[in-house]
Amino acid sequence: ASHGFTQIYLIESSNFDELPCTSATRTIVASKNRFLNILPIDTTRVVLNLLNDDPSTDYINGNYISVCREIN
């Protein structure tokens, strides 16, 4: 069956409710999140190198993703 983007997004996003996003909710980095309900998942988040031992510099709101291309 063919699903529209909105339907797929709603189905897929419901699966993320149980995944931890603790790195994104640290007080020191909370201001770096543009939206409160869109947070990177801890296991696949992009981790930056620390600058000057500042613990807030390892965080960016981003996740690595896998892309699967359908071969026709």
Disulfide bonds with the S-S distance in Angstrom:
none
